[in-house]
């Protein structure tokens, strides 16, 4: 065997942590002397230390100090293993190294808490209404971290115009159909405005989870008898609740497009408006559902669960199913002398409950406090980056590992033309096993890797110094090859990362196999396309067989994602830079595994924030969503992060007509969009929907979340329109529309469907103007046309987004996004800065671009800060306004994933076009319409209004009123 020893003296240290002397040893087997050749690492011309210091200060990275010696693991005794053919070992020894590393304090031990008897007792009967979804305190955490807050409530300092908002008021639900559409990508959240927070931090982004504890019981209804539509059993059946005491509104997990349903099939099934719901299976609210630790009572016919709306036979304990109307036994459990006693059962006093089984029926599983952290995170990093991108990536990676908890297990894999898997087995050594990337790793290599003495998944408290050293030793790509043409074996690298997660590691040597709680996670940091090895595509689009090779690569990536899902592993792909990454090829990998795909401009601050938030996202596994509804309702379409489950994957009942959806992961950011129709004219006073979410949480507890909703039916069209929730209806319409907009050509066609939809709603539900061909839009849903106008001209369907890759990523993100993020992606939120640090919420019109003001525009995936020219001329005021706007932008996006870009610019600059293009050009309307829709104009002087009018540039884009009139519809009056 030939041995080459190549000493190289470098100073890649960061934050003045002292010089590092690196020795690289290359071991070559005689069978293949040309496998790898040693390369000399050229000393850097500029001190990386100062550069990283500067990048650290710019990104507000915070790193605490601790001794390197106290952070290093004990040296493991190793037995030699015979070398495998063509295997290469690269050892990097760290000598005379001094580091200062962050050492987060250990978390307190957490265990399971079983609800006591008092916890399942009836709450105060006086409180008989379910409150709207309350704010989630950062200190509270029931579901796996992070604790994303979905409610979009304005702070006291923001004045909001009058108008109902489903996020802050009533809630809705709907149903899905056997036709299931499954775009990938998780959603995004918004948090209420709070005191300023550093957006990029070295500490965990969100509080850590606690084990299950009994949730505060929801208010119960005082028991009153009613027939619930069953006249045959009116004298025998009792219901725990009465029509007047049933909680008002729907559970926060479900948002319906209307609070009532039309009885007439013909009007209810008008496709232009439609009826549906948004279901968030993993959403967490406080107080959460009541927890029940026993088997549920289920209908023997259709499988529905006993619930708050069931009729009960007090003498025998039998209950009537609200879905199929069958009588079922309760094994005597519901036998009671009075209806008041029934309210002691959580499922009969609350519309949503969690059935939890925490029994340890999984050999080898240890349900301890760090079970959440036993789910490893493997970083798969592109090593074909240019110098500038590499600096940003190193800064983001250093901050990322500093943010992890000490118990978090991490693995590091680099890929280029080869795959390097780093070993943490030595006290002061980081060694990498290098595998070829031109084909999938063979079993011999994987066995030598997995069953050897190396440790490839190591807790942060033992490997933090080595992780920092690995990131510091990364070198930029040296060959003179274009970014898109560099060999990247991303597919092979993910296969190797999966093998590391599946196989035994250091825990086996200690006699314990810790099974991960929840899903493991692979995070790919990519700067270019996969052009080498399995799942690759040619460097150039001009390749004669490119279309076929791309289709083959997409299928291979999808199979790899399915394999990851089978092993409870989520693959997130975070891309950055200007090099096209061939989104259609990589998206199936993230989608099939239940992960997300995110594009960034660079590897800087936004990338680093998303890296932290991706790792902190908690994911349940083995998820199923079952949807049951009254026989009069038909689920026609489901859009969301799942697929219709096969019959053999779930339980069945003899008359079960429910729709089952299999979810790759169950996360708080996910949302399903359901559309439904009436099968026939409805004759009952109520219709029922029941949603059941079954999954394993991060503590490996079996959760069955049951949500039951009852909606009244009405004959009056006016009463129905009054109950329509404009914002929910707009999001549902947008998701149905975007599902068909697969490319830019489709997006252009979908704009025409928006026009036809507005005309049809006015025709079916509005009224004709006397002696005119125009129609009045229904005043009850006057907000809907403006929301759809934003959709029509915004980045989802409009021409704002240039590259098709960006449109594809936005589309898939939107189709799976939560209601809050979806609404912001459809219609931006405009906030104008006022003296004193307060903000006033205004319509998203270009009339807000007043020269003496600063404006924040939240458009979901982007947050813009615009400074007027007059304000910018005053340095002191401009700096104060910019700081306030920046703080607000960070606060409203603090808990979103993916984290939005925050861009700021001055009036008249070239980049300001990104801001202007997202505002409705209301300056083209006559003054009386401007004042009616933008009342803030009345506060301006004549001079200010004249100056504002003269600042606008003329272009062809119509205003909202002009667009509506072009459809022969009278613009609805502002609410």
ABEGO torsion letter per residue (X at the ends): XBBBBBBBBBBABBGGAEBBBBBBBBBBBAABAAABBBBBBBBBABBAAAAAAAAAAAAGBBBBBBBAAAABBBBBBBBBBBBBBGBBBBBBBBBGBBBBBBBBBBBBBBBBBBBBAAAABBBBAABABBBBBBBBBAABBABBOBBBBABBBBBAABBBBBEBBAAABBBBBBBBBABBBBBBEBBBBBBBBBBBBBABBABBABBBBBBBBBBBBBBBBBBBBBAGGBAAAAAABBBABBAAABBBEBBAABBBABABBBABAAAAABAAAEBBBBBBAABBBOBBBBBBBBBBBBBAAAGBBBBAABBBBAAAGBBBBAAAGBBBBAGGAABBABAAAAAABAAAABABBBBBBABBABBGBBBBAAAAAABBBBBBBBAABBAAAAAAAAAAAAAAAAABBAABBBBBBBBBABBBBBBAABAABBBBBBBBAABBBBAAAAAAAAABABBABBBAAAAAAAAAAAAAABBBBABBBBAAABBBBAAAAAAAAAAAAABBBAAAAAGBBBBBBEBBBBBBBBABBBABEBGBBBABAABAAAAAAAAAAAAAAAAAAAAAAAAGBBBBBBBBEABBAGAAAAAAAAAAAGBBBBBBABABAAAAAAAAAAAABBBBBGBBBBBBBBAABBBABBBEBBBBBBAAABBBBAABABBBBBBABBBAABBBBBBBBBABBBABABBBBBBBBBBBBAAGBBBBBBBBBBBBBBABAAAAAAABBAAAAAAAAAAAAAAABABAAAAAAAAAAAAAAAAAAAAAABBBBBGBABBBBBAAAAAAAAAAAAAAABAAABAABABAAAAAAAAAAAAABBAAAAAAAABBBBBBBBBGGBBBBBBBBAAABBAABBBBBBAGABBBBBBBAAAAABAAAAAAAAAAAAAAAAAAAAABOBBBBBBBBBBGBAAAAAAAAABBBAAABBAAAAAAABAAAAABBAAAAAAAAAABBBBABBBAAAAAAAAGBBBBBBX
